[in-house]
Amino acid sequence: MDFKLSDLLVHDDIVIQCHNIPDADTLAAAYGLYRFFTHHEKNAQIIYAGTSPISKANMKLMLSFMKDAYVEFVNAEEFVSSDLLIVVDAQYGASNVDYIESPYVAIVDHHQPDRNKKDVDYECILSSYGSCCSVVYQLLVNENFPINDDSDENVLASILYYGLYMDTSEFSELRHPADKDARDELKVNNEIFMTLQNNNLSLQEMKIIGDALSNYYYDETNRFAVIESPQCDPNILGVVSDFVIRVAGIDCCVVFFSSDELIKLSIRTIAKEIRASDLARELTSLVGNGGGHLHKAGGNIVPSEYQKLYAGKSVAEYLRERYCHFLNSCDLVYYNKLKRTDEFKLYSKRRLVVGYVPTLDIATDGTELIVRTFEGDVTIKASSECYIMIGIEGEPYPITRSKFSNKYDLDIPIDAPFDIHDQQYRNKVTNLTTYERYMITSEVMHRCRARSYRVYAKKLTKPTKVFTRWKYDSYMYGDVGDVLVMVENDPEDIYVVKGDLFARTYQKV
């Protein structure tokens, strides 16, 4: 954790902001924070902004159980926080939460860091957690806060449990031990939970869902569906997309509605070649904004911007065309299917002094770690067989001990100068159990010298998604001008190297 809730008690007036169009996770997480601060006799309030107030049936019912906390719909342009603003289940500056001025800002979230995120005073972003309720639960547990308090009929525990339940697709997407701890340890008032669970939709919302499901387009070749919904609470789009992605033959779907003020998208994917967050940005490029997770995402299109570029084209047609463009915009390379062609030329590795860290130097055996490589996050397990290399640009990447032994020599002076350039970015490795972050600096790195092993390489002429041994459930991204590398004596060992970096680390044979 990057901060403790008790660190925030230096502030007296606290505004807790949910993301626009609040769902169960953001409301429940905000309520957990509200209960902590009011317990410590701080002035606290929960707000949200956006285009419309809460209308979905289960969200209204949640508010009725949170009767000690008034949740206010505000105009972000007029609202000003006088002390501390906490953005919950979103990030300050991101597109899904209206910007509010505040002298101090904190973030409590579980999404991947947003490219538009602003710097804040306090930050707790635990991206591997399945729910923001899990983050808040752990923050409260760390403060020994009485979450399971029978005196209030376990309202807080039940609300947090329901938020976790909804944001992990009824517990089917529990990703982290903290999610499972929250599920198992929260003492739930079954009457509250069953009431929320069984009142998820109104009769009108049921009709909207039925109308949406009867109005779909299906691309059998690309296993893709587009569903147009009547205008509704945007959370209903998520209900529809969660249902559609479970249909046999559909690997990706986009559900949308159009109004004069907004075109709203909900995206789901189960194809490893398609990150939902990447697709959301593609579909909203130049006309709106979008983002989200690996499998779930959302987006907004501004009708006036859409009309400037695509007047006369239906939204459904636009989404189909952009999706096909997205699919065709990148080549796909799989480590176990790549065949060497005449385009690959033979190179040898330069004998540079670089760094490495045995994973057991920073974590106990079996601990899951996130290595933030330049091409994306990679999850590994600490063991005697796993090292983390640091290349000449300071770039980290995992390597097995056997491959390390084949590629690097250790017989160099202990004080030999690194060939690593000055690091503008300090590499961090994150412990997925404790969320401790280990800084990988020259002080903790061991020295090694690259052997002059040989590789085949070719420059990429098209953006490419590369599925490696280390990252086969997702991909490394290579842009035009980057280099695809295949180790000569191990053709399944492939990876992407940035173009300018390749020229400094390899030489033509």
C-alpha positions, 0 to 999 in steps of 0.5 A: 500500500502506498499510504495508510488511511490514518495518513489522511487524518491530518485533513478535516474536510474530506470529499469522496468522489465516485466515478461518473455513472456510479456502479456498485463497486465505486459506491461501496468503496466510497461508503467504506471510506466514508465510514472510516472518516466519520468514525474518526469525527472528520467531515466527510461526504460522497459525491459524483458528477457526470451527465445524469443522476443514478437511476438503475434499480439496484444502485437506488436500493444500495443508497437506501441501505447507505442511509447514514451517508448522503450521496450527492450528484454535483456539477463538477464545474461549480463544486470545489473541494476545500481540503482533501478530495479522494477519487475512488475506483477511478483516477484523477484526470481520467475521462470517466470522472469529472475534474474537481478542483482541490488543494489535496487529492488522493486516489484509491483504485484498482485499474491500470494507471490511466494515461491521463492521470494527474499527479496527486498527493496520495495514491493507492492503485492496486491494479491486480485487485478485482474490485476497488472494494477489495482495496478499501477492505484491505485499507480498513483491515490495516487500520483494525477498523471494525468492518464486521460490526453487528451494531449496524446489522453488518451494513458496511460488510454487506455493501462491500461484499455486494460491490465485490460480487458485482465487479467480479462477475458474481465472484467468477473473476476473483484475481487476487488473494485480497479479493478472496479474503474480502469474500471469505471474511466479510460477515454478510447480512443475508437479507441485505445481500439477497435484496440487492442481488434479486433487485438488480433490474427494474421491469423497464430495464428488463425490457430495455435489455430484451430490446437490445438483445433482439437488435444485434449484428454478428460477424461470424468470421471475426467472432464479433457482435455489435448490439444497439440498446435503447437509451438507458442507464449506462450500467445496463450496457454492462449487464448486456455485454456481460451476457453477450460475451458468454454466447458461444461463437462471440469473442468480442462484443460492443454494446452501445446506445446513442443520444443527442448528448452522448454515445456510450459504449460497453466492451467485453472480450475473451480473445487474448489478441484483443485488450478491451482497453486498447479496443476502447481507445481505438473506437473512440479515437478522435471522437471521444475517450475510452479505457478499462481493463484487459477483458472489460472496458467502456467509452464515450463518443461525443456526437458533435465530434462524431458528426464532423468525421462520420456524418451519414454513417450509422454508429453500428456501421462505424463500430464494425468498420473500426473493429475490423481496422483494429484487427487488421492494424497489427500482425500477430506473432506467436513464439511457438508458430514463428518461422524464420524467413529471408527477412531475418538477418544474423546478428551477434550480441555486443559484450556489454556489462549489464545488470541482473537481480536474482528474484530470491534477492527480493522475495521469498520462493513462490512469491508472485511479482510484477515486472513492469517491462517497457512492452507491458507488465509481466507476472513471474514467480520468485524462485532460484530459476528466475532472474530479472535482467536490466538492459543498457537502457535500464529496461527490465525483463525476466529470464530463466537461470538456464538462459542467463547462464547461456547468455551471460558471463560473471567473471568480471570485476565487481566494480566494473562500470555498467554500460547501462545509460542513466536511468530516467525511470527507476525500475520497480518490481511489485510484490503481488502479496504485500504490494511492496515495491522493490527499486531496481537500482545500480546499488542492488544489481549484480554485474554480468557481461553479455556473451556474443550469442547470435540471433536472427532479427528483422525490423517491423514494418507494421505494428505487431503483437508478439506472444512470448513464452513469458507473456503468452496470455497477453502480448508484447507490442512492437511498433514500426521500426522496432525489431523482432528477435529470434535466438539462433539456437532456441527459435522459440525464444523471441522478443521485441527490441526497440529500434534504437536500442537494438542498434546499440546492443547487437551487431551484424554478423 
